[in-house]
Amino acid sequence: MYKIVIDRSLCSGYGSCIDLAPGLFELDDTGTATVRVGESTDPAVIDAASACPMAAISIIEQKAA
């Protein structure tokens, strides 16, 4: 399970995260990325975080209970 955290003060709305994981990210009315879900098992979230040119996305891997 991956916890998704976006530092909205760093996001510039490039949309790379949305291109790689459209089910997990979206742009809000101000053009800033937001998460659709706070946690996911989809490994695409790692690629989306890596692709962010502003390094605004952090992924925290959580161990299964």
Secondary structure, DSSP 8 states (H G I E B T S, - for coil): -EEEEE-TTT-----HHHHH-TTTEEE-TTS-EEESSSEE--THHHHHHHH-TT--EEEEE----
